[in-house]
Amino acid sequence: MNIDKALEYNNEGVIVKEIDFSQPNFTFSIYQLIEKVKNEFNIDLNNSVDWKIDMLVNNPKKIYEWLVIGHILNKEQHLRHLKTLRFDGATGKFMSMEDGYYGFNAIE
């Protein structure tokens, strides 16, 4: 998950492009999201390899959502547990959870 700003330079070291990943309509920050998920769902996003943060942006529809996605392997049952928590990007309000399992063929 990219946060803050990224700068692209040319061969002379001059900034030629700036990308702002903070998204102006995400008034509920990624840092607030991390804290909310830790307090309300007991998931420590700073110290987990099974969970990631993503964003959903649909400008024409004015949809800005934070997605917290868990992808957890259960090797004994040959299953992957996929869980997605959705939060409003402006208020941080929890919106919904999608939860499911699916099988996998290879065990590492």
Biopython code that builds the backbone (N, CA, C, O; Angstrom):
import numpy as np
from Bio.PDB.StructureBuilder import StructureBuilder

atoms = [
    (1, "MET", "N", (0.851, -1.169, 0.000)),
    (1, "MET", "CA", (0.000, 0.000, 0.000)),
    (1, "MET", "C", (0.894, 1.228, 0.000)),
    (1, "MET", "O", (1.688, 1.423, 0.921)),
    (2, "ASN", "N", (0.774, 2.027, -0.994)),
    (2, "ASN", "CA", (1.535, 3.267, -1.053)),
    (2, "ASN", "C", (0.822, 4.344, -0.252)),
    (2, "ASN", "O", (-0.394, 4.508, -0.352)),
    (3, "ILE", "N", (1.586, 5.071, 0.536)),
    (3, "ILE", "CA", (1.037, 6.195, 1.292)),
    (3, "ILE", "C", (1.912, 7.410, 1.063)),
    (3, "ILE", "O", (3.048, 7.292, 0.602)),
    (4, "ASP", "N", (1.385, 8.571, 1.383)),
    (4, "ASP", "CA", (2.088, 9.835, 1.240)),
    (4, "ASP", "C", (2.301, 10.145, -0.245)),
    (4, "ASP", "O", (1.376, 9.991, -1.042)),
    (5, "LYS", "N", (3.510, 10.580, -0.626)),
    (5, "LYS", "CA", (3.775, 10.983, -2.008)),
    (5, "LYS", "C", (4.959, 10.223, -2.581)),
    (5, "LYS", "O", (5.891, 9.846, -1.869)),
    (6, "ALA", "N", (4.892, 10.009, -3.893)),
    (6, "ALA", "CA", (6.020, 9.416, -4.618)),
    (6, "ALA", "C", (6.495, 10.439, -5.634)),
    (6, "ALA", "O", (5.695, 11.131, -6.263)),
    (7, "LEU", "N", (7.800, 10.522, -5.782)),
    (7, "LEU", "CA", (8.389, 11.466, -6.735)),
    (7, "LEU", "C", (9.132, 10.684, -7.809)),
    (7, "LEU", "O", (9.841, 9.721, -7.518)),
    (8, "GLU", "N", (8.958, 11.112, -9.053)),
    (8, "GLU", "CA", (9.671, 10.512, -10.172)),
    (8, "GLU", "C", (10.641, 11.555, -10.713)),
    (8, "GLU", "O", (10.262, 12.702, -10.950)),
    (9, "TYR", "N", (11.900, 11.148, -10.906)),
    (9, "TYR", "CA", (12.956, 12.059, -11.353)),
    (9, "TYR", "C", (13.411, 11.689, -12.761)),
    (9, "TYR", "O", (13.292, 10.539, -13.182)),
    (10, "ASN", "N", (13.932, 12.677, -13.479)),
    (10, "ASN", "CA", (14.554, 12.387, -14.772)),
    (10, "ASN", "C", (16.045, 12.126, -14.549)),
    (10, "ASN", "O", (16.500, 12.074, -13.406)),
    (11, "ASN", "N", (16.804, 11.963, -15.633)),
    (11, "ASN", "CA", (18.236, 11.642, -15.526)),
    (11, "ASN", "C", (19.055, 12.747, -14.872)),
    (11, "ASN", "O", (20.128, 12.488, -14.326)),
    (12, "GLU", "N", (18.551, 13.983, -14.925)),
    (12, "GLU", "CA", (19.276, 15.108, -14.312)),
    (12, "GLU", "C", (18.893, 15.318, -12.850)),
    (12, "GLU", "O", (19.391, 16.244, -12.210)),
    (13, "GLY", "N", (18.029, 14.486, -12.325)),
    (13, "GLY", "CA", (17.624, 14.613, -10.928)),
    (13, "GLY", "C", (16.510, 15.626, -10.695)),
    (13, "GLY", "O", (16.269, 16.032, -9.558)),
    (14, "VAL", "N", (15.835, 16.034, -11.757)),
    (14, "VAL", "CA", (14.732, 16.987, -11.645)),
    (14, "VAL", "C", (13.421, 16.215, -11.495)),
    (14, "VAL", "O", (13.175, 15.250, -12.219)),
    (15, "ILE", "N", (12.591, 16.645, -10.558)),
    (15, "ILE", "CA", (11.289, 15.994, -10.364)),
    (15, "ILE", "C", (10.424, 16.230, -11.594)),
    (15, "ILE", "O", (10.182, 17.373, -11.981)),
    (16, "VAL", "N", (9.957, 15.142, -12.206)),
    (16, "VAL", "CA", (9.123, 15.254, -13.398)),
    (16, "VAL", "C", (7.686, 14.813, -13.130)),
    (16, "VAL", "O", (6.784, 15.095, -13.919)),
    (17, "LYS", "N", (7.485, 14.125, -12.020)),
    (17, "LYS", "CA", (6.140, 13.658, -11.712)),
    (17, "LYS", "C", (6.005, 13.476, -10.205)),
    (17, "LYS", "O", (6.918, 12.997, -9.533)),
    (18, "GLU", "N", (4.849, 13.870, -9.694)),
    (18, "GLU", "CA", (4.550, 13.668, -8.280)),
    (18, "GLU", "C", (3.204, 12.967, -8.191)),
    (18, "GLU", "O", (2.219, 13.410, -8.781)),
    (19, "ILE", "N", (3.176, 11.867, -7.446)),
    (19, "ILE", "CA", (1.934, 11.121, -7.257)),
    (19, "ILE", "C", (1.564, 11.203, -5.788)),
    (19, "ILE", "O", (2.348, 10.822, -4.919)),
    (20, "ASP", "N", (0.368, 11.701, -5.514)),
    (20, "ASP", "CA", (-0.115, 11.817, -4.144)),
    (20, "ASP", "C", (-1.023, 10.637, -3.845)),
    (20, "ASP", "O", (-2.135, 10.551, -4.367)),
    (21, "PHE", "N", (-0.543, 9.721, -2.998)),
    (21, "PHE", "CA", (-1.310, 8.534, -2.666)),
    (21, "PHE", "C", (-2.292, 8.773, -1.519)),
    (21, "PHE", "O", (-3.064, 7.876, -1.178)),
    (22, "SER", "N", (-2.278, 9.953, -0.924)),
    (22, "SER", "CA", (-3.157, 10.194, 0.217)),
    (22, "SER", "C", (-4.611, 10.345, -0.198)),
    (22, "SER", "O", (-5.501, 10.271, 0.650)),
    (23, "GLN", "N", (-4.873, 10.556, -1.485)),
    (23, "GLN", "CA", (-6.221, 10.696, -2.007)),
    (23, "GLN", "C", (-7.012, 11.713, -1.185)),
    (23, "GLN", "O", (-7.373, 11.416, -0.047)),
    (24, "PRO", "N", (-7.286, 12.872, -1.708)),
    (24, "PRO", "CA", (-7.926, 13.939, -0.947)),
    (24, "PRO", "C", (-9.278, 13.572, -0.359)),
    (24, "PRO", "O", (-9.684, 14.167, 0.639)),
    (25, "ASN", "N", (-9.978, 12.626, -0.932)),
    (25, "ASN", "CA", (-11.267, 12.234, -0.385)),
    (25, "ASN", "C", (-11.161, 11.144, 0.684)),
    (25, "ASN", "O", (-12.176, 10.706, 1.225)),
    (26, "PHE", "N", (-9.958, 10.715, 0.983)),
    (26, "PHE", "CA", (-9.741, 9.792, 2.088)),
    (26, "PHE", "C", (-9.407, 10.623, 3.330)),
    (26, "PHE", "O", (-8.258, 10.659, 3.770)),
    (27, "THR", "N", (-10.395, 11.273, 3.874)),
    (27, "THR", "CA", (-10.159, 12.116, 5.041)),
    (27, "THR", "C", (-9.928, 11.286, 6.296)),
    (27, "THR", "O", (-9.347, 11.776, 7.264)),
    (28, "PHE", "N", (-10.377, 10.038, 6.288)),
    (28, "PHE", "CA", (-10.046, 9.103, 7.360)),
    (28, "PHE", "C", (-8.729, 8.471, 6.949)),
    (28, "PHE", "O", (-8.692, 7.693, 5.996)),
    (29, "SER", "N", (-7.646, 8.791, 7.648)),
    (29, "SER", "CA", (-6.295, 8.424, 7.195)),
    (29, "SER", "C", (-6.002, 6.936, 7.374)),
    (29, "SER", "O", (-6.687, 6.228, 8.112)),
    (30, "ILE", "N", (-4.972, 6.494, 6.682)),
    (30, "ILE", "CA", (-4.532, 5.107, 6.803)),
    (30, "ILE", "C", (-4.071, 4.814, 8.232)),
    (30, "ILE", "O", (-4.227, 3.693, 8.717)),
    (31, "TYR", "N", (-3.509, 5.810, 8.900)),
    (31, "TYR", "CA", (-3.054, 5.638, 10.273)),
    (31, "TYR", "C", (-4.242, 5.463, 11.213)),
    (31, "TYR", "O", (-4.187, 4.657, 12.142)),
    (32, "GLN", "N", (-5.323, 6.222, 10.972)),
    (32, "GLN", "CA", (-6.549, 6.061, 11.760)),
    (32, "GLN", "C", (-7.161, 4.682, 11.502)),
    (32, "GLN", "O", (-7.668, 4.040, 12.421)),
    (33, "LEU", "N", (-7.111, 4.238, 10.257)),
    (33, "LEU", "CA", (-7.641, 2.927, 9.905)),
    (33, "LEU", "C", (-6.886, 1.820, 10.639)),
    (33, "LEU", "O", (-7.503, 0.910, 11.193)),
    (34, "ILE", "N", (-5.576, 1.895, 10.644)),
    (34, "ILE", "CA", (-4.751, 0.890, 11.330)),
    (34, "ILE", "C", (-5.125, 0.818, 12.800)),
    (34, "ILE", "O", (-5.257, -0.273, 13.354)),
    (35, "GLU", "N", (-5.296, 1.962, 13.433)),
    (35, "GLU", "CA", (-5.660, 2.001, 14.849)),
    (35, "GLU", "C", (-7.069, 1.448, 15.076)),
    (35, "GLU", "O", (-7.290, 0.695, 16.025)),
    (36, "LYS", "N", (-8.010, 1.809, 14.229)),
    (36, "LYS", "CA", (-9.399, 1.336, 14.349)),
    (36, "LYS", "C", (-9.468, -0.189, 14.220)),
    (36, "LYS", "O", (-10.132, -0.855, 15.013)),
    (37, "VAL", "N", (-8.782, -0.730, 13.220)),
    (37, "VAL", "CA", (-8.804, -2.176, 13.001)),
    (37, "VAL", "C", (-8.166, -2.912, 14.174)),
    (37, "VAL", "O", (-8.624, -3.988, 14.559)),
    (38, "LYS", "N", (-7.119, -2.337, 14.739)),
    (38, "LYS", "CA", (-6.469, -2.957, 15.890)),
    (38, "LYS", "C", (-7.400, -2.951, 17.103)),
    (38, "LYS", "O", (-7.516, -3.959, 17.800)),
    (39, "ASN", "N", (-8.059, -1.828, 17.357)),
    (39, "ASN", "CA", (-8.921, -1.702, 18.532)),
    (39, "ASN", "C", (-10.235, -2.462, 18.394)),
    (39, "ASN", "O", (-10.693, -3.084, 19.353)),
    (40, "GLU", "N", (-10.841, -2.419, 17.216)),
    (40, "GLU", "CA", (-12.174, -2.984, 17.050)),
    (40, "GLU", "C", (-12.203, -4.417, 16.520)),
    (40, "GLU", "O", (-13.171, -5.143, 16.748)),
    (41, "PHE", "N", (-11.140, -4.829, 15.811)),
    (41, "PHE", "CA", (-11.137, -6.167, 15.224)),
    (41, "PHE", "C", (-9.962, -7.013, 15.714)),
    (41, "PHE", "O", (-9.814, -8.167, 15.310)),
    (42, "ASN", "N", (-9.128, -6.442, 16.582)),
    (42, "ASN", "CA", (-7.968, -7.137, 17.148)),
    (42, "ASN", "C", (-7.028, -7.667, 16.057)),
    (42, "ASN", "O", (-6.485, -8.765, 16.173)),
    (43, "ILE", "N", (-6.846, -6.873, 15.001)),
    (43, "ILE", "CA", (-5.917, -7.215, 13.918)),
    (43, "ILE", "C", (-4.831, -6.148, 13.877)),
    (43, "ILE", "O", (-5.112, -4.974, 13.638)),
    (44, "ASP", "N", (-3.591, -6.564, 14.111)),
    (44, "ASP", "CA", (-2.466, -5.632, 14.117)),
    (44, "ASP", "C", (-1.869, -5.578, 12.708)),
    (44, "ASP", "O", (-1.028, -6.402, 12.348)),
    (45, "LEU", "N", (-2.311, -4.610, 11.926)),
    (45, "LEU", "CA", (-1.881, -4.505, 10.531)),
    (45, "LEU", "C", (-0.402, -4.162, 10.394)),
    (45, "LEU", "O", (0.200, -4.441, 9.357)),
    (46, "ASN", "N", (0.188, -3.568, 11.415)),
    (46, "ASN", "CA", (1.613, -3.229, 11.364)),
    (46, "ASN", "C", (2.501, -4.459, 11.498)),
    (46, "ASN", "O", (3.668, -4.423, 11.107)),
    (47, "ASN", "N", (1.962, -5.546, 12.047)),
    (47, "ASN", "CA", (2.785, -6.719, 12.330)),
    (47, "ASN", "C", (2.165, -8.005, 11.799)),
    (47, "ASN", "O", (2.322, -9.056, 12.420)),
    (48, "SER", "N", (1.475, -7.953, 10.681)),
    (48, "SER", "CA", (0.832, -9.139, 10.133)),
    (48, "SER", "C", (1.254, -9.342, 8.682)),
    (48, "SER", "O", (1.352, -8.392, 7.905)),
    (49, "VAL", "N", (1.503, -10.610, 8.336)),
    (49, "VAL", "CA", (1.793, -10.936, 6.940)),
    (49, "VAL", "C", (0.548, -11.443, 6.221)),
    (49, "VAL", "O", (0.545, -11.579, 4.998)),
    (50, "ASP", "N", (-0.513, -11.723, 6.982)),
    (50, "ASP", "CA", (-1.742, -12.264, 6.399)),
    (50, "ASP", "C", (-2.732, -11.186, 5.976)),
    (50, "ASP", "O", (-3.693, -11.482, 5.265)),
    (51, "TRP", "N", (-2.520, -9.952, 6.394)),
    (51, "TRP", "CA", (-3.471, -8.868, 6.138)),
    (51, "TRP", "C", (-2.813, -7.751, 5.359)),
    (51, "TRP", "O", (-1.634, -7.459, 5.559)),
    (52, "LYS", "N", (-3.579, -7.116, 4.459)),
    (52, "LYS", "CA", (-3.066, -5.961, 3.726)),
    (52, "LYS", "C", (-4.162, -4.904, 3.631)),
    (52, "LYS", "O", (-5.342, -5.192, 3.832)),
    (53, "ILE", "N", (-3.756, -3.692, 3.327)),
    (53, "ILE", "CA", (-4.683, -2.584, 3.149)),
    (53, "ILE", "C", (-4.701, -2.211, 1.677)),
    (53, "ILE", "O", (-3.662, -2.165, 1.019)),
    (54, "ASP", "N", (-5.880, -1.950, 1.180)),
    (54, "ASP", "CA", (-6.030, -1.492, -0.197)),
    (54, "ASP", "C", (-7.080, -0.394, -0.198)),
    (54, "ASP", "O", (-7.737, -0.154, 0.814)),
    (55, "MET", "N", (-7.234, 0.261, -1.321)),
    (55, "MET", "CA", (-8.257, 1.305, -1.421)),
    (55, "MET", "C", (-9.085, 1.081, -2.670)),
    (55, "MET", "O", (-8.611, 0.560, -3.679)),
    (56, "LEU", "N", (-10.336, 1.492, -2.568)),
    (56, "LEU", "CA", (-11.241, 1.434, -3.694)),
    (56, "LEU", "C", (-11.638, 2.862, -4.021)),
    (56, "LEU", "O", (-12.204, 3.565, -3.183)),
    (57, "VAL", "N", (-11.339, 3.290, -5.246)),
    (57, "VAL", "CA", (-11.662, 4.648, -5.678)),
    (57, "VAL", "C", (-12.473, 4.557, -6.956)),
    (57, "VAL", "O", (-12.032, 3.975, -7.947)),
    (58, "ASN", "N", (-13.652, 5.134, -6.925)),
    (58, "ASN", "CA", (-14.489, 5.228, -8.113)),
    (58, "ASN", "C", (-14.959, 6.677, -8.183)),
    (58, "ASN", "O", (-16.020, 7.023, -7.662)),
    (59, "ASN", "N", (-14.155, 7.519, -8.833)),
    (59, "ASN", "CA", (-14.432, 8.954, -8.853)),
    (59, "ASN", "C", (-15.795, 9.321, -9.425)),
    (59, "ASN", "O", (-16.478, 10.162, -8.839)),
    (60, "PRO", "N", (-16.230, 8.728, -10.553)),
    (60, "PRO", "CA", (-17.550, 9.129, -11.068)),
    (60, "PRO", "C", (-18.678, 8.872, -10.076)),
    (60, "PRO", "O", (-19.639, 9.637, -10.006)),
    (61, "LYS", "N", (-18.554, 7.786, -9.308)),
    (61, "LYS", "CA", (-19.603, 7.471, -8.333)),
    (61, "LYS", "C", (-19.307, 8.041, -6.957)),
    (61, "LYS", "O", (-20.100, 7.862, -6.033)),
    (62, "LYS", "N", (-18.181, 8.722, -6.807)),
    (62, "LYS", "CA", (-17.766, 9.313, -5.527)),
    (62, "LYS", "C", (-17.665, 8.251, -4.422)),
    (62, "LYS", "O", (-18.092, 8.474, -3.289)),
    (63, "ILE", "N", (-17.090, 7.094, -4.777)),
    (63, "ILE", "CA", (-16.888, 6.025, -3.808)),
    (63, "ILE", "C", (-15.416, 6.006, -3.417)),
    (63, "ILE", "O", (-14.535, 5.893, -4.269)),
    (64, "TYR", "N", (-15.166, 6.118, -2.132)),
    (64, "TYR", "CA", (-13.812, 6.053, -1.589)),
    (64, "TYR", "C", (-13.875, 5.127, -0.376)),
    (64, "TYR", "O", (-14.446, 5.481, 0.655)),
    (65, "GLU", "N", (-13.291, 3.951, -0.507)),
    (65, "GLU", "CA", (-13.337, 2.977, 0.580)),
    (65, "GLU", "C", (-11.947, 2.456, 0.892)),
    (65, "GLU", "O", (-11.111, 2.283, 0.005)),
    (66, "TRP", "N", (-11.718, 2.209, 2.182)),
    (66, "TRP", "CA", (-10.550, 1.465, 2.610)),
    (66, "TRP", "C", (-10.949, -0.002, 2.668)),
    (66, "TRP", "O", (-12.031, -0.330, 3.155)),
    (67, "LEU", "N", (-10.096, -0.879, 2.180)),
    (67, "LEU", "CA", (-10.315, -2.315, 2.250)),
    (67, "LEU", "C", (-9.199, -2.930, 3.080)),
    (67, "LEU", "O", (-8.023, -2.663, 2.835)),
    (68, "VAL", "N", (-9.556, -3.745, 4.052)),
    (68, "VAL", "CA", (-8.582, -4.502, 4.839)),
    (68, "VAL", "C", (-8.818, -5.959, 4.471)),
    (68, "VAL", "O", (-9.876, -6.520, 4.758)),
    (69, "ILE", "N", (-7.826, -6.563, 3.835)),
    (69, "ILE", "CA", (-7.996, -7.887, 3.242)),
    (69, "ILE", "C", (-7.095, -8.903, 3.944)),
    (69, "ILE", "O", (-5.879, -8.730, 4.020)),
    (70, "GLY", "N", (-7.712, -9.955, 4.448)),
    (70, "GLY", "CA", (-6.979, -11.056, 5.066)),
    (70, "GLY", "C", (-6.958, -12.247, 4.137)),
    (70, "GLY", "O", (-7.986, -12.620, 3.572)),
    (71, "HIS", "N", (-5.798, -12.842, 3.975)),
    (71, "HIS", "CA", (-5.623, -13.995, 3.085)),
    (71, "HIS", "C", (-4.814, -15.013, 3.878)),
    (71, "HIS", "O", (-3.584, -14.972, 3.888)),
    (72, "ILE", "N", (-5.519, -15.930, 4.546)),
    (72, "ILE", "CA", (-4.883, -16.815, 5.517)),
    (72, "ILE", "C", (-4.950, -18.255, 5.015)),
    (72, "ILE", "O", (-6.027, -18.752, 4.686)),
    (73, "LEU", "N", (-3.804, -18.918, 4.959)),
    (73, "LEU", "CA", (-3.742, -20.318, 4.512)),
    (73, "LEU", "C", (-3.995, -21.257, 5.684)),
    (73, "LEU", "O", (-3.499, -21.039, 6.788)),
    (74, "ASN", "N", (-4.774, -22.305, 5.429)),
    (74, "ASN", "CA", (-4.945, -23.398, 6.375)),
    (74, "ASN", "C", (-4.473, -24.651, 5.654)),
    (74, "ASN", "O", (-5.240, -25.289, 4.933)),
    (75, "LYS", "N", (-3.213, -24.996, 5.851)),
    (75, "LYS", "CA", (-2.616, -26.103, 5.100)),
    (75, "LYS", "C", (-3.228, -27.452, 5.466)),
    (75, "LYS", "O", (-3.327, -28.336, 4.615)),
    (76, "GLU", "N", (-3.642, -27.619, 6.729)),
    (76, "GLU", "CA", (-4.223, -28.890, 7.149)),
    (76, "GLU", "C", (-5.526, -29.188, 6.409)),
    (76, "GLU", "O", (-5.782, -30.338, 6.053)),
    (77, "GLN", "N", (-6.338, -28.181, 6.177)),
    (77, "GLN", "CA", (-7.623, -28.376, 5.507)),
    (77, "GLN", "C", (-7.573, -28.006, 4.021)),
    (77, "GLN", "O", (-8.591, -28.063, 3.330)),
    (78, "HIS", "N", (-6.401, -27.631, 3.536)),
    (78, "HIS", "CA", (-6.221, -27.243, 2.136)),
    (78, "HIS", "C", (-7.174, -26.109, 1.742)),
    (78, "HIS", "O", (-7.801, -26.150, 0.684)),
    (79, "LEU", "N", (-7.269, -25.114, 2.597)),
    (79, "LEU", "CA", (-8.170, -23.983, 2.360)),
    (79, "LEU", "C", (-7.448, -22.664, 2.509)),
    (79, "LEU", "O", (-6.462, -22.547, 3.237)),
    (80, "ARG", "N", (-7.957, -21.678, 1.806)),
    (80, "ARG", "CA", (-7.558, -20.291, 2.007)),
    (80, "ARG", "C", (-8.773, -19.578, 2.590)),
    (80, "ARG", "O", (-9.894, -19.739, 2.106)),
    (81, "HIS", "N", (-8.541, -18.799, 3.621)),
    (81, "HIS", "CA", (-9.606, -17.993, 4.220)),
    (81, "HIS", "C", (-9.409, -16.562, 3.730)),
    (81, "HIS", "O", (-8.384, -15.937, 4.000)),
    (82, "LEU", "N", (-10.393, -16.061, 3.014)),
    (82, "LEU", "CA", (-10.322, -14.707, 2.476)),
    (82, "LEU", "C", (-11.388, -13.871, 3.168)),
    (82, "LEU", "O", (-12.577, -14.183, 3.110)),
    (83, "LYS", "N", (-10.942, -12.802, 3.822)),
    (83, "LYS", "CA", (-11.856, -11.926, 4.546)),
    (83, "LYS", "C", (-11.556, -10.490, 4.142)),
    (83, "LYS", "O", (-10.398, -10.073, 4.143)),
    (84, "THR", "N", (-12.589, -9.734, 3.797)),
    (84, "THR", "CA", (-12.427, -8.336, 3.421)),
    (84, "THR", "C", (-13.321, -7.466, 4.299)),
    (84, "THR", "O", (-14.534, -7.668, 4.361)),
    (85, "LEU", "N", (-12.715, -6.502, 4.971)),
    (85, "LEU", "CA", (-13.437, -5.522, 5.778)),
    (85, "LEU", "C", (-13.469, -4.223, 4.995)),
    (85, "LEU", "O", (-12.433, -3.775, 4.503)),
    (86, "ARG", "N", (-14.647, -3.605, 4.870)),
    (86, "ARG", "CA", (-14.804, -2.359, 4.108)),
    (86, "ARG", "C", (-15.111, -1.204, 5.061)),
    (86, "ARG", "O", (-15.936, -1.321, 5.967)),
    (87, "PHE", "N", (-14.413, -0.075, 4.824)),
    (87, "PHE", "CA", (-14.593, 1.118, 5.641)),
    (87, "PHE", "C", (-14.787, 2.329, 4.746)),
    (87, "PHE", "O", (-14.148, 2.443, 3.700)),
    (88, "ASP", "N", (-15.661, 3.223, 5.150)),
    (88, "ASP", "CA", (-15.856, 4.482, 4.434)),
    (88, "ASP", "C", (-14.564, 5.280, 4.479)),
    (88, "ASP", "O", (-13.986, 5.461, 5.551)),
    (89, "GLY", "N", (-14.104, 5.759, 3.330)),
    (89, "GLY", "CA", (-12.837, 6.481, 3.250)),
    (89, "GLY", "C", (-12.878, 7.868, 3.857)),
    (89, "GLY", "O", (-11.830, 8.448, 4.145)),
    (90, "ALA", "N", (-14.071, 8.412, 4.058)),
    (90, "ALA", "CA", (-14.192, 9.755, 4.640)),
    (90, "ALA", "C", (-14.413, 9.714, 6.146)),
    (90, "ALA", "O", (-13.875, 10.546, 6.877)),
    (91, "THR", "N", (-15.202, 8.748, 6.612)),
    (91, "THR", "CA", (-15.570, 8.734, 8.031)),
    (91, "THR", "C", (-14.910, 7.615, 8.815)),
    (91, "THR", "O", (-14.827, 7.686, 10.041)),
    (92, "GLY", "N", (-14.440, 6.580, 8.127)),
    (92, "GLY", "CA", (-13.881, 5.420, 8.797)),
    (92, "GLY", "C", (-14.936, 4.454, 9.292)),
    (92, "GLY", "O", (-14.607, 3.462, 9.943)),
    (93, "LYS", "N", (-16.190, 4.722, 8.998)),
    (93, "LYS", "CA", (-17.274, 3.861, 9.453)),
    (93, "LYS", "C", (-17.154, 2.483, 8.815)),
    (93, "LYS", "O", (-16.964, 2.359, 7.605)),
    (94, "PHE", "N", (-17.269, 1.442, 9.655)),
    (94, "PHE", "CA", (-17.262, 0.075, 9.152)),
    (94, "PHE", "C", (-18.520, -0.129, 8.328)),
    (94, "PHE", "O", (-19.622, 0.173, 8.786)),
    (95, "MET", "N", (-18.358, -0.645, 7.100)),
    (95, "MET", "CA", (-19.488, -0.782, 6.188)),
    (95, "MET", "C", (-19.941, -2.223, 6.009)),
    (95, "MET", "O", (-21.137, -2.509, 6.063)),
    (96, "SER", "N", (-18.992, -3.135, 5.797)),
    (96, "SER", "CA", (-19.387, -4.529, 5.582)),
    (96, "SER", "C", (-18.176, -5.446, 5.684)),
    (96, "SER", "O", (-17.029, -5.001, 5.714)),
    (97, "MET", "N", (-18.474, -6.751, 5.736)),
    (97, "MET", "CA", (-17.424, -7.759, 5.740)),
    (97, "MET", "C", (-17.823, -8.862, 4.759)),
    (97, "MET", "O", (-18.956, -9.342, 4.766)),
    (98, "GLU", "N", (-16.878, -9.246, 3.931)),
    (98, "GLU", "CA", (-17.045, -10.391, 3.047)),
    (98, "GLU", "C", (-16.120, -11.480, 3.564)),
    (98, "GLU", "O", (-14.946, -11.227, 3.836)),
    (99, "ASP", "N", (-16.644, -12.681, 3.700)),
    (99, "ASP", "CA", (-15.904, -13.746, 4.350)),
    (99, "ASP", "C", (-16.135, -15.044, 3.591)),
    (99, "ASP", "O", (-17.280, -15.403, 3.320)),
    (100, "GLY", "N", (-15.068, -15.753, 3.246)),
    (100, "GLY", "CA", (-15.251, -17.012, 2.547)),
    (100, "GLY", "C", (-13.997, -17.862, 2.539)),
    (100, "GLY", "O", (-12.909, -17.411, 2.895)),
    (101, "TYR", "N", (-14.181, -19.100, 2.122)),
    (101, "TYR", "CA", (-13.087, -20.058, 2.020)),
    (101, "TYR", "C", (-13.047, -20.596, 0.607)),
    (101, "TYR", "O", (-14.074, -20.677, -0.067)),
    (102, "TYR", "N", (-11.857, -20.965, 0.161)),
    (102, "TYR", "CA", (-11.737, -21.677, -1.099)),
    (102, "TYR", "C", (-10.525, -22.579, -1.028)),
    (102, "TYR", "O", (-9.599, -22.323, -0.258)),
    (103, "GLY", "N", (-10.525, -23.627, -1.820)),
    (103, "GLY", "CA", (-9.460, -24.629, -1.771)),
    (103, "GLY", "C", (-8.252, -24.220, -2.579)),
    (103, "GLY", "O", (-8.324, -23.318, -3.414)),
    (104, "PHE", "N", (-7.140, -24.889, -2.325)),
    (104, "PHE", "CA", (-5.930, -24.674, -3.114)),
    (104, "PHE", "C", (-5.273, -26.031, -3.366)),
    (104, "PHE", "O", (-5.463, -26.973, -2.596)),
    (105, "ASN", "N", (-4.518, -26.120, -4.424)),
    (105, "ASN", "CA", (-3.939, -27.404, -4.827)),
    (105, "ASN", "C", (-2.555, -27.648, -4.259)),
    (105, "ASN", "O", (-2.241, -28.763, -3.843)),
    (106, "ALA", "N", (-1.740, -26.637, -4.238)),
    (106, "ALA", "CA", (-0.346, -26.825, -3.836)),
    (106, "ALA", "C", (-0.132, -26.399, -2.398)),
    (106, "ALA", "O", (-0.621, -25.353, -1.969)),
    (107, "ILE", "N", (0.587, -27.196, -1.670)),
    (107, "ILE", "CA", (0.971, -26.841, -0.303)),
    (107, "ILE", "C", (2.461, -26.574, -0.313)),
    (107, "ILE", "O", (3.258, -27.406, -0.745)),
    (108, "GLU", "N", (2.821, -25.397, 0.170)),
    (108, "GLU", "CA", (4.243, -25.021, 0.154)),
    (108, "GLU", "C", (4.988, -25.666, 1.297)),
    (108, "GLU", "O", (6.194, -25.462, 1.441)),
]
sb = StructureBuilder()
sb.init_structure("model")
sb.init_model(0)
sb.init_chain("A")
sb.init_seg("    ")
for serial, (resi, resn, name, xyz) in enumerate(atoms, 1):
    if name == "N":
        sb.init_residue(resn, " ", resi, " ")
    sb.init_atom(name, np.array(xyz, "f"), 0.0, 1.0, " ", f" {name:<3s}", serial, name[0])
structure = sb.get_structure()
